[in-house]
Amino acid sequence: MAWAEPGGRTTAHAYETLRQHLLDSLREAGPVDVVLLLLHGAMLADGCDNCEADIIGAVRAIVGPQVIIGVELDLHCHLRAATLAEADLVVTYKHYPHIDMIDRGRELFELATATRRGEVAPVMATFDCHMVGFYPTTGSALAKLLVDIQAAEGRDGVLSISIAHDFPFADLPDSMARVLVVADRDRDLAARVARDFGERFYALRHEIGFDAISLPLPEALSRAADHCLKPVIVADQSDNSGAGAPGDSTYALAWLTQRPEVSAAVATVYDPVMVRIAHKIGIGRAGWFRTGGKLGRFSGDPIDLECVVTALHDDYFHEAPQNGGEARRYPLGAVAALRWRGVDIILTSERCQCFSPSLFTDFGIDIAAKQLVLVKSYQHFQAAFAPVAAEILYMSGPGAVPPDPRQISYRHLDTLRLFPWCEDPLGPGGKPASQGMG
């Protein structure tokens, strides 16, 4: 297993080395009946625009045509024909935030072993939704569609239904959301069901994207600061390292310095140099920190603050809750907690989004006493923070990964045939969008 935070193409050497380790271990395992692969689905490397298809094809070349290959993908995958070509089964997570990774793994295992025993013979079909964006599944409209999807699975020959949302920041010519259906022996059935749910997903396009609910920075932060209950969670979506951002933007921090009466907590700010300085200063001592704003034109200016070092950790792992009571651990490296007046700031030496309140509580920060808690994340924070939040606000501030795809400067994606640039790309003629063309 290998894992990395998004941030550009993987180097060819890293990708080829990791792939070789995987393939060598498969050869050493000897004859197998089933191969199960957990892949992201949107990995790009130098010289390879579809790493998943490359890996699956290489596995097929080793195990031959009779061995069952099942693949589990993140729902933010590029579900292209080449990815499906050599696999017998593909399923994606259904939820965003990804609270069902383990459930989908069990589903894949059961389908793959049933296929190996000859109980089912899976065939797959997809439907192109001609949509680009990020779609949280916690909203009522998409949550209802997922209920209907899961009710349809396991009935009348339908084995599995997945909505692949795509990963817009990869900037590929054929990027878009797609619906994938796995059926038992009947490819026409798979295609009909994929179209049915694809058109239902498409019909919700105006309701389900972050661009429909995200607030500008001044409005989001002012609303949180003036709220009568605590804490209000504000998602700094445009600086989410989970989508590839640097994680060191300072726009929200700059706003907080103009409102020193607001009690707040911020996580995470990627700043390994300031973390190193904090470790040299030591807990309980004050020093000047030139915080954030270092990595690029989307990061803003560094903020100079005289802070007290309140907590330190040499090698911290952030636990993100998944389903079934499980947790996934993300390495944040060395970490420093700083306090400026009523604002607590978590600095890290590794890029990572904020998944849960534990990132604050592990460093002695009581978020229940804060008016505003700023998390640099798109949506994965939602599952753990919702039970303790007075309100959750999604903020579309400046940054490298804005939640509205119309703010992204694409080089390769053909936006003219996709929503939200085209109002109705699946309708007659594809009527152009009336505003927000980018």
HELIX and SHEET records of a PDB file:
HELIX    1   1 ALA A   12  ALA A   29  1                                  18    
HELIX    2   2 CYS A   51  VAL A   63  1                                  13    
HELIX    3   3 ALA A   81  ALA A   85  1                                   5    
HELIX    4   4 MET A  101  ARG A  116  1                                  16    
HELIX    5   5 SER A  140  ALA A  152  1                                  13    
HELIX    6   6 PRO A  168  ALA A  170  5                                   3    
HELIX    7   7 ARG A  187  ALA A  203  1                                  17    
HELIX    8   8 ARG A  205  ILE A  208  1                                   4    
HELIX    9   9 PHE A  210  ALA A  212  5                                   3    
HELIX   10  10 LEU A  217  ALA A  225  1                                   9    
HELIX   11  11 GLN A  237  ASP A  239  5                                   3    
HELIX   12  12 SER A  241  ALA A  243  5                                   3    
HELIX   13  13 TYR A  251  THR A  257  1                                   7    
HELIX   14  14 PRO A  272  ILE A  281  1                                  10    
HELIX   15  15 SER A  358  THR A  361  1                                   4    
HELIX   16  16 ILE A  367  ALA A  369  5                                   3    
HELIX   17  17 GLN A  382  PHE A  385  1                                   4    
HELIX   18  18 ALA A  386  VAL A  388  5                                   3    
HELIX   19  19 PRO A  405  GLN A  407  5                                   3    
HELIX   20  20 THR A  415  ARG A  417  5                                   3    
SHEET    1   A 3 VAL A  34  LEU A  39  0                                        
SHEET    2   A 3 ILE A  68  LEU A  73  1                                        
SHEET    3   A 3 LEU A  89  THR A  92  1                                        
SHEET    1   B 3 PRO A 122  ASP A 128  0                                        
SHEET    2   B 3 ARG A 178  ASP A 184 -1                                        
SHEET    3   B 3 VAL A 158  ALA A 164 -1                                        
SHEET    1   C 8 ALA A 286  THR A 291  0                                        
SHEET    2   C 8 ILE A 303  PRO A 321 -1                                        
SHEET    3   C 8 ALA A 327  TRP A 340 -1                                        
SHEET    4   C 8 VAL A 343  THR A 348 -1                                        
SHEET    5   C 8 ALA A 264  TYR A 270  1                                        
SHEET    6   C 8 LEU A 372  VAL A 375  1                                        
SHEET    7   C 8 VAL A 232  ASP A 236  1                                        
SHEET    8   C 8 GLU A 391  MET A 395  1                                        
END                                                                             
